Amino acid sequence: MAVRETSRLEGVALDAWRSYLQSHAAILRELDAELIAEHGMTTRDYEVLLYLAQADDQRLPMSALAERTMLTRSGITRLVDGLVNAGLLERESCANDARVSYACLTSAGYEKLRKAGFTHVAGIERLFLAHFSRDEVEQLATLLTRLPGARLEGACAVADDSAVSAVTGDAADCHIAQVPPTDGCSVA
């Protein structure tokens, strides 16, 4: 990639950068406010629950969870502690390595995630997707995957089999089917 000779950010480049930063902050602020008001959880809480719902056996090592959420180890520990206190997650120690612990999704956490998914997806559709045509969304997806930290895998909600067709569609394929976890982190 060529480096520009000027160190000044101006014109359309400045407009694009500012619009990206400001809209990202505004959209996340609104999504966060909606999840807090309707479900008593933040977008970070939602993100952690979703990563766990998508993981094998609905559990991940704390280090992997920190990496996926881009939080520090202490940041993910504080977040997980709050979710454990709320009964949405459990912790499990690794039998083979005392340095490793897992965050495990509980059935209460899965159910809260499932219900919050409707609010979250509706917010994404209203605050982001509604402003673009289908072709523009495809173009944005292609362009944004070039940025550092962009991830294509996963989804933004878990499926509710009785209502999936009402929520998924042309705007985004945001749901995955997932078997709700059983309480307890033990893996057979």
Contacts in CASP RR format, 6 or more apart in sequence:
PFRMAT RR
TARGET T0000
AUTHOR 0000-0000-0000
METHOD contacts of the structure
MODEL  1
MAVRETSRLEGVALDAWRSYLQSHAAILRELDAELIAEHGMTTRDYEVLL
YLAQADDQRLPMSALAERTMLTRSGITRLVDGLVNAGLLERESCANDARV
SYACLTSAGYEKLRKAGFTHVAGIERLFLAHFSRDEVEQLATLLTRLPGA
RLEGACAVADDSAVSAVTGDAADCHIAQVPPTDGCSVA
9 17 0 8 1.000
27 127 0 8 1.000
27 128 0 8 1.000
28 43 0 8 1.000
30 123 0 8 1.000
30 127 0 8 1.000
31 43 0 8 1.000
31 120 0 8 1.000
31 123 0 8 1.000
31 124 0 8 1.000
31 127 0 8 1.000
32 42 0 8 1.000
32 43 0 8 1.000
34 119 0 8 1.000
34 120 0 8 1.000
34 123 0 8 1.000
35 41 0 8 1.000
35 42 0 8 1.000
35 43 0 8 1.000
35 45 0 8 1.000
35 46 0 8 1.000
35 116 0 8 1.000
35 119 0 8 1.000
35 120 0 8 1.000
36 42 0 8 1.000
38 116 0 8 1.000
38 119 0 8 1.000
39 112 0 8 1.000
39 115 0 8 1.000
39 116 0 8 1.000
39 119 0 8 1.000
41 49 0 8 1.000
41 112 0 8 1.000
41 116 0 8 1.000
43 120 0 8 1.000
44 69 0 8 1.000
44 71 0 8 1.000
44 79 0 8 1.000
45 79 0 8 1.000
45 83 0 8 1.000
45 88 0 8 1.000
46 113 0 8 1.000
46 116 0 8 1.000
46 117 0 8 1.000
46 120 0 8 1.000
47 69 0 8 1.000
48 65 0 8 1.000
48 69 0 8 1.000
48 76 0 8 1.000
48 79 0 8 1.000
48 80 0 8 1.000
48 83 0 8 1.000
48 89 0 8 1.000
48 103 0 8 1.000
49 83 0 8 1.000
49 88 0 8 1.000
49 89 0 8 1.000
49 105 0 8 1.000
49 109 0 8 1.000
49 110 0 8 1.000
49 112 0 8 1.000
49 113 0 8 1.000
50 113 0 8 1.000
50 155 0 8 1.000
50 156 0 8 1.000
50 157 0 8 1.000
50 158 0 8 1.000
51 60 0 8 1.000
51 65 0 8 1.000
51 68 0 8 1.000
51 69 0 8 1.000
52 58 0 8 1.000
52 59 0 8 1.000
52 60 0 8 1.000
52 65 0 8 1.000
52 89 0 8 1.000
52 103 0 8 1.000
52 104 0 8 1.000
52 105 0 8 1.000
53 105 0 8 1.000
53 110 0 8 1.000
53 113 0 8 1.000
53 158 0 8 1.000
53 178 0 8 1.000
53 181 0 8 1.000
54 154 0 8 1.000
54 155 0 8 1.000
54 176 0 8 1.000
54 178 0 8 1.000
57 104 0 8 1.000
57 181 0 8 1.000
57 187 0 8 1.000
58 104 0 8 1.000
58 105 0 8 1.000
58 110 0 8 1.000
58 178 0 8 1.000
58 181 0 8 1.000
59 92 0 8 1.000
59 102 0 8 1.000
59 103 0 8 1.000
59 104 0 8 1.000
59 105 0 8 1.000
59 185 0 8 1.000
59 187 0 8 1.000
60 68 0 8 1.000
60 102 0 8 1.000
60 103 0 8 1.000
61 94 0 8 1.000
61 100 0 8 1.000
61 101 0 8 1.000
61 102 0 8 1.000
62 73 0 8 1.000
62 76 0 8 1.000
62 77 0 8 1.000
62 80 0 8 1.000
62 100 0 8 1.000
62 101 0 8 1.000
62 102 0 8 1.000
62 103 0 8 1.000
63 73 0 8 1.000
63 100 0 8 1.000
65 76 0 8 1.000
65 80 0 8 1.000
65 103 0 8 1.000
66 72 0 8 1.000
66 73 0 8 1.000
66 75 0 8 1.000
66 76 0 8 1.000
69 76 0 8 1.000
69 79 0 8 1.000
70 149 0 8 1.000
71 79 0 8 1.000
80 89 0 8 1.000
80 91 0 8 1.000
80 103 0 8 1.000
83 89 0 8 1.000
83 103 0 8 1.000
83 109 0 8 1.000
84 90 0 8 1.000
84 91 0 8 1.000
87 106 0 8 1.000
87 108 0 8 1.000
87 109 0 8 1.000
88 105 0 8 1.000
88 106 0 8 1.000
88 108 0 8 1.000
88 109 0 8 1.000
88 112 0 8 1.000
89 103 0 8 1.000
89 104 0 8 1.000
89 105 0 8 1.000
89 106 0 8 1.000
89 109 0 8 1.000
90 103 0 8 1.000
90 104 0 8 1.000
90 106 0 8 1.000
90 183 0 8 1.000
90 184 0 8 1.000
90 185 0 8 1.000
91 101 0 8 1.000
91 102 0 8 1.000
91 103 0 8 1.000
91 104 0 8 1.000
91 185 0 8 1.000
92 101 0 8 1.000
92 102 0 8 1.000
92 104 0 8 1.000
92 184 0 8 1.000
92 185 0 8 1.000
92 186 0 8 1.000
93 100 0 8 1.000
93 101 0 8 1.000
93 102 0 8 1.000
94 100 0 8 1.000
94 101 0 8 1.000
94 102 0 8 1.000
102 185 0 8 1.000
104 181 0 8 1.000
104 184 0 8 1.000
104 185 0 8 1.000
105 113 0 8 1.000
105 181 0 8 1.000
106 181 0 8 1.000
106 183 0 8 1.000
106 184 0 8 1.000
107 180 0 8 1.000
107 181 0 8 1.000
107 182 0 8 1.000
107 183 0 8 1.000
108 183 0 8 1.000
110 158 0 8 1.000
110 178 0 8 1.000
110 180 0 8 1.000
110 181 0 8 1.000
111 180 0 8 1.000
113 157 0 8 1.000
113 158 0 8 1.000
114 157 0 8 1.000
114 158 0 8 1.000
114 160 0 8 1.000
114 180 0 8 1.000
117 156 0 8 1.000
117 157 0 8 1.000
117 158 0 8 1.000
118 157 0 8 1.000
118 160 0 8 1.000
118 163 0 8 1.000
118 167 0 8 1.000
120 156 0 8 1.000
120 157 0 8 1.000
121 156 0 8 1.000
121 157 0 8 1.000
121 167 0 8 1.000
121 172 0 8 1.000
121 174 0 8 1.000
121 175 0 8 1.000
122 167 0 8 1.000
124 156 0 8 1.000
124 172 0 8 1.000
124 174 0 8 1.000
125 171 0 8 1.000
125 172 0 8 1.000
129 137 0 8 1.000
129 171 0 8 1.000
129 172 0 8 1.000
130 171 0 8 1.000
132 140 0 8 1.000
134 170 0 8 1.000
137 171 0 8 1.000
137 172 0 8 1.000
144 150 0 8 1.000
145 152 0 8 1.000
154 176 0 8 1.000
155 173 0 8 1.000
155 174 0 8 1.000
155 175 0 8 1.000
155 176 0 8 1.000
156 172 0 8 1.000
156 174 0 8 1.000
156 175 0 8 1.000
157 167 0 8 1.000
157 174 0 8 1.000
157 175 0 8 1.000
157 176 0 8 1.000
158 175 0 8 1.000
158 176 0 8 1.000
158 177 0 8 1.000
158 178 0 8 1.000
159 175 0 8 1.000
159 176 0 8 1.000
159 177 0 8 1.000
159 178 0 8 1.000
160 167 0 8 1.000
161 177 0 8 1.000
164 175 0 8 1.000
164 177 0 8 1.000
167 174 0 8 1.000
167 175 0 8 1.000
168 174 0 8 1.000
168 175 0 8 1.000
END
